[in-house]
Amino acid sequence: MSNIELFRQMIAGEVPGAAVSRLIGMEMVEVGEGTATFELVAGPQHWSPPGNLHGGILCDVADAAMGIAFASTLAPEESFTTLELKINFLRPFWKGLLTAEGEVASRGRTIGLVHCKVTDEKKRLIASSTSPSLMPRHSWPR
């Protein structure tokens, strides 16, 4: 089974998704070749001490979208690891629906680069993220 097929089974609820998604409350809603979309309904449970959305939550939802987008380009026996995650927080956010859209910008033989934009319900850019990934030559556990 391809990674995309596996991810689509997760979206359909036929196989469990990542435990971290349940913990945070984010949900994978779409996946394609080199793309993935996650949604999060943010609320007080996600707030930092000043009362707005914690930056780590934005990192988590962006990282999930970028990771699945990149994994969608791999064969089932291939793996990858994130080398770095860079995120720019562009405006504060408190509660409501956030959408994180990850897209592979470049995929070489061993290194790839993924971008993500996190937007609110009005399509305003809340955060922008990039992440390079490395594909080592071993399998990831299933």
N, C-alpha and C positions, 0 to 999 in steps of 0.2 A: 504494500500500500504506500502511496506517495505521502509526503508530508502534508500537502494541500488536502488530500482526502482525509487524513487523520484530523487536521485542524477543522475541517468542515463537519466531521463527526462530533468534535467537541462543541462547535457552535450549535449543532442539532441536539445536544444533550445525550448523544448515544455513548460517548465515552467521557470520563471526567476530564476537566481542564486542570490547569495548574492550581495548586492549593493557595498560592499567593493571590490569585485572582479572586477567589472566594473570600480570603481574609480582608482584602482592600475593598471589594465590592465592584471590581471592574469586570467587564464582559467583552469577550471577542465577538464581534458581530459580522465581520466580513474578512475573507482572505482570498487572494488571487496570486498569480505568479509575481512575486516581488512586492506584494502589497498586503497590508493588514490594517484593520480598523478595530479599535477598542472604544468602549463607552464606559463612563463612570458617572453615576449620579452622586455628586459631591454634597456633603452636608456637614453638620457640626462634628461628626465623628472623624472628619478629615482635617479639622482646623488646627493650626499652630497656636501657640499662646496668645499672639496678638488678635486672633479671631478670624483670620483668613485661611484659605487652603494652604496646607503645608507643602513646601517645595518638594519634599521627598515623595509625596503622592503624585505630583506631576511627573517626577522622574520615573516612578514605577509604571505609570500608564504609558508614558512615551517609550520606555525600555521594552515593555511588553509588545507594543505595536511594532517597534523596530526589530525586535528579536524574532517575532513570528514572520514578519515580512522577509527577513533574511533567510530564516529556516525554510520558507516556502520555495526557495531556489535550490535547495540542497536535495541530494538523493537521500533516501531513508538511512543509509549506512554512514552518511557524512555527519560531522558535527562542526560546531563553531564555538568560539568564545569571544565575548565582548572585550575589546582592547581598551576602550575609553567611552565615556558618555559625557557629552557636553550639552548643557541646556541653558537657554536664555529665558528668564521669566520676564514677560513683557507687560503684563497687567495683573493686578490682584484679582482674585476670584474667591467667592464665598460658598455659594451653593447653586446647584442646578446641574444640567447635563453637560459633560465635557466629552469631546470626541477627539481621539488620537489616531491620526492617519500616518502609518509608517510606509515608506517607499524606498526600495533599493535604488540608490543613485549610481552605484558602480559595483560590479562583481567580477573580480579577477579570479585567478586560479587559487590564490591563497588569502587574499585580502579583499574585503568588501566595505562599502560605505553606505549607510542608511540614514535617511532624513525622516523627521517626524514633525508634524505640526499639530498642536493641541488647540482646539477652538471651542468656544462656547456655543450656546444655542443660536446666537445671532451671527455666527461665523466669524466672530472677532478672534484674532490670534492671541491666545493666552500665553503660550510657550512654544519655543522652537528648539529642536534638539537634533544632534547628529551623533553617530556612533560608528567607528570603524570596527570590523570584526575580522578574526583570524580563523581560518579553517585548518586545524591540525589534521594529521592523517590517522585518525582513529575514530571509532564509532561512539555515539552517545547512547547511554542506557535507555531502554524503553520499558 
